[in-house]
Amino acid sequence: MSGQTYSTYINQNLVAKAGLQNTSVNQLDSILANRASGYTHTASGWKNERYISMAFIFSAAAIISTVEDLYKWQNALFDGKIISPASFTKMTTPHLDNYGYGVWIDSFQHHRRIQHGGSLPGFRSALARYPEDEVSIAFISNSDIDMGIPDALAAIAFGLPVTPPYKQLKVSVSSKALERYKGIKYTDSHSEIDSFIVKEGKLYVCITERNKTEVLELAPESETKFYVEDSPDVQFEFEVTNAGKITTAYRIDNEVKSEMKKR
């Protein structure tokens, strides 16, 4: 035990060591220039997000920072200025569900990644390091938008194609056209596609990510392209022969398109 308050310990042992100028424990009664407010998007437009006490959040997420400081922090951590090499190795070794000590260790488009995200009502953040590529992605938003922007930025950094965002238009597709997808299974860098399901003229996908399985309704843009009804940034696209045989399948996740492998 240090005998210090949480805020004092963070400032002395992390913020000062990393040379951060705009990072501290968030206290809403402090006067802070350029403090961002959180927003949420509703059917009637943008609105202020509800108040949450930082005393309640405490060490779970009560840190304020900037993307520049997040980048400095990551460099200090990876350069051995914060913890010992032995502790860093333990921290970045994947254990249950690819989780280390406070970070996820996974890959994106075959590039190894060490990363974590943050989420509070009205705020989103992400910090990712691709150590072999010497690429860092730091992201902060004062809104509750989807978290696909960091992956799209990484794709651009790696020279991968990114699909520009657009507004999907739902169309009617015959049950016969949907039947070609029934029961097929795929795997991709994000998840396992356990099966596509056709029920009462609608297409669903049964998907498992990080040991959590969900059944999601898909809305058709055409006979060969669909998006998740409740999350339009996640789409599935198929290449189909004139005879109706599926040759290639893709998942488009927040503008990043990747091929799925058949299981």
C-alpha positions in Angstrom: 0.0 0.0 0.0 1.4 3.4 -0.9 -0.7 5.4 1.6 -1.4 7.9 -1.2 -4.7 8.9 -2.7 -5.5 7.3 -6.0 -5.1 10.6 -7.8 -1.7 11.4 -6.3 -0.4 7.9 -7.0 -1.5 8.0 -10.7 0.0 11.5 -11.1 3.4 10.6 -9.6 3.9 7.0 -10.8 2.2 7.1 -14.3 1.5 10.6 -15.5 4.8 12.2 -14.5 7.0 9.2 -15.6 5.4 9.2 -19.0 5.7 13.0 -19.4 2.0 13.6 -19.9 0.7 17.1 -19.9 -3.0 16.7 -20.3 -3.8 13.5 -18.3 -5.2 13.2 -14.8 -7.9 11.6 -12.7 -11.2 13.1 -13.7 -12.8 15.2 -11.1 -15.9 17.1 -12.3 -15.6 19.8 -9.7 -12.2 20.9 -11.1 -11.9 23.8 -13.5 -10.4 22.4 -16.7 -9.9 24.2 -19.9 -11.3 22.5 -23.0 -13.0 19.7 -21.0 -15.3 17.8 -23.5 -18.9 17.0 -22.7 -20.4 13.7 -23.6 -23.2 13.4 -26.2 -25.6 10.6 -27.3 -27.4 10.3 -30.6 -31.2 9.7 -30.5 -34.0 9.5 -33.0 -34.5 13.2 -32.6 -30.8 14.2 -32.9 -27.8 14.7 -30.6 -28.4 15.3 -26.9 -26.3 15.8 -23.8 -25.5 12.5 -22.1 -26.6 11.9 -18.5 -24.3 12.9 -15.6 -22.2 10.2 -14.1 -20.2 10.7 -10.9 -16.5 10.1 -11.4 -16.3 9.1 -7.7 -18.5 6.2 -8.6 -16.5 5.2 -11.7 -13.2 5.6 -9.8 -10.4 3.4 -11.1 -12.6 1.8 -13.8 -12.5 4.7 -16.2 -12.0 8.0 -14.4 -9.1 9.2 -16.4 -9.1 12.2 -18.8 -6.5 12.5 -21.5 -5.9 13.5 -25.1 -4.9 11.4 -28.2 -1.4 13.0 -28.0 -1.0 11.9 -24.4 -2.3 8.4 -25.1 0.4 8.1 -27.7 3.1 9.3 -25.3 1.7 7.0 -22.6 1.9 4.0 -25.0 5.5 4.8 -26.0 6.6 5.1 -22.4 4.9 1.8 -21.5 6.5 -0.1 -24.4 9.9 1.6 -23.9 10.1 0.3 -20.3 9.6 3.6 -18.5 6.6 2.4 -16.5 7.1 -1.2 -15.5 9.9 -3.8 -15.7 10.5 -5.9 -18.8 9.4 -9.0 -16.9 6.1 -7.4 -15.8 5.5 -6.1 -19.4 5.9 -9.6 -20.8 3.4 -10.9 -18.3 1.1 -8.0 -19.1 1.1 -8.7 -22.9 0.9 -12.5 -22.7 -2.5 -13.8 -23.7 -4.4 -15.9 -21.2 -8.1 -16.7 -21.0 -9.9 -15.4 -24.1 -6.7 -13.6 -25.3 -6.7 -11.3 -22.3 -3.4 -10.3 -20.7 -3.1 -8.1 -17.6 -5.4 -5.2 -18.6 -5.0 -5.5 -22.4 -6.4 -7.7 -25.1 -3.8 -9.5 -27.3 -5.3 -10.3 -30.7 -4.8 -9.6 -34.4 -6.3 -7.4 -37.0 -6.0 -8.4 -40.6 -3.1 -10.7 -39.7 -1.3 -7.9 -37.8 -0.7 -8.7 -34.1 -2.3 -6.1 -31.8 -2.2 -5.2 -28.2 -5.1 -3.0 -27.3 -8.0 -2.0 -25.1 -11.0 0.3 -25.4 -13.0 2.4 -23.0 -16.7 3.2 -22.8 -18.8 5.5 -20.7 -22.2 7.1 -21.6 -21.3 9.8 -24.0 -17.6 8.8 -24.5 -15.6 6.2 -26.3 -11.9 5.5 -26.5 -9.4 3.0 -27.9 -5.6 2.6 -27.8 -4.0 -0.1 -30.0 -0.4 -1.0 -30.7 0.8 -3.1 -33.6 4.3 -3.9 -32.3 5.7 -5.6 -35.3 4.5 -2.8 -37.6 5.4 0.0 -35.2 1.9 1.4 -35.6 -0.1 3.0 -32.9 -3.8 4.0 -33.1 -5.2 6.4 -30.4 -8.9 7.3 -30.5 -11.2 9.4 -28.3 -14.7 10.5 -29.0 -17.1 12.5 -26.8 -20.1 10.6 -28.3 -21.5 7.1 -28.0 -20.7 6.2 -31.7 -19.7 2.7 -32.8 -16.1 1.8 -32.2 -15.1 1.0 -35.8 -13.0 4.1 -36.5 -9.8 2.7 -34.9 -10.0 -0.4 -37.1 -10.6 1.7 -40.2 -7.6 3.9 -39.3 -5.4 0.8 -38.9 -6.6 -0.5 -42.3 -5.6 2.8 -43.9 -2.2 2.6 -42.2 -1.7 -0.9 -43.6 -2.8 0.1 -47.1 -5.9 -2.1 -46.9 -9.1 -1.1 -48.8 -11.7 0.8 -46.7 -15.4 1.1 -47.8 -16.7 4.6 -47.5 -19.7 4.9 -45.1 -23.1 5.3 -46.7 -26.7 5.0 -45.8 -28.1 1.6 -46.3 -31.5 1.1 -48.1 -33.5 -1.9 -47.1 -35.1 -3.9 -50.0 -37.3 -6.9 -50.3 -35.7 -10.2 -51.1 -37.5 -13.5 -51.9 -37.3 -16.4 -49.5 -35.8 -18.5 -52.3 -32.9 -16.1 -52.6 -32.3 -16.3 -48.9 -32.3 -20.1 -48.8 -28.9 -20.3 -50.5 -27.3 -18.9 -47.3 -29.1 -21.3 -44.9 -26.8 -23.3 -42.6 -23.5 -22.2 -44.0 -20.7 -21.6 -41.5 -17.7 -19.2 -41.7 -14.9 -17.9 -39.6 -13.1 -14.6 -39.7 -10.7 -12.5 -37.7 -13.5 -11.3 -35.4 -15.7 -14.3 -34.8 -17.2 -17.7 -35.7 -20.3 -17.6 -37.9 -22.1 -20.6 -36.5 -24.8 -20.5 -39.2 -27.1 -18.4 -41.2 -30.7 -19.0 -40.4 -33.8 -18.3 -42.5 -37.1 -17.9 -40.6 -40.4 -16.4 -41.8 -38.8 -14.7 -44.8 -35.9 -13.2 -42.9 -32.2 -13.9 -42.7 -30.4 -14.2 -39.3 -26.8 -14.8 -38.4 -25.7 -16.8 -35.4 -22.4 -15.4 -34.4 -19.9 -16.1 -31.6 -17.4 -13.5 -30.4 -15.3 -13.9 -27.2 -17.4 -16.8 -26.1 -20.6 -14.9 -26.4 -23.2 -16.1 -29.0 -25.8 -13.9 -30.5 -28.5 -14.3 -33.1 -28.8 -11.1 -35.2 -31.3 -10.1 -37.8 -29.9 -9.1 -41.2 -31.6 -6.6 -43.4 -31.0 -7.0 -47.2 -29.6 -4.3 -49.4 -29.7 -6.7 -52.3 -29.9 -10.5 -52.8 -26.1 -10.7 -52.0 -25.5 -8.0 -49.4 -26.9 -7.6 -45.9 -26.4 -5.5 -42.8 -27.1 -6.1 -39.2 -30.5 -4.5 -38.5 -29.4 -3.0 -35.2 -25.8 -2.2 -36.2 -25.6 -1.2 -39.9 -21.8 -0.8 -39.9 -21.6 -4.6 -39.8 -22.4 -6.1 -43.2 -22.1 -9.4 -45.0 -21.5 -9.6 -48.8 -21.5 -12.7 -51.0 -20.3 -13.4 -54.5 -22.7 -15.8 -56.2 -22.7 -17.6 -59.5 -25.6 -17.4 -62.0 -26.6 -20.8 -60.7 -26.9 -19.4 -57.1 -23.7 -21.0 -55.7 -21.8 -19.0 -53.2 -18.1 -18.6 -54.2 -16.8 -16.0 -51.8 -18.1 -14.3 -48.6 -17.0 -11.1 -46.9 -17.6 -9.3 -43.7 -17.5 -5.6 -43.7 -17.0 -4.3 -40.2 -17.0 -0.5 -39.8 -15.8 0.1 -43.4 -13.1 -2.6 -43.3 -13.8 -5.5 -45.7 -12.3 -9.0 -45.1 -12.9 -12.4 -46.6 -14.5 -15.1 -44.5 -13.3 -18.7 -44.6 -15.9 -21.5 -45.0 -15.9 -24.0 -42.2 
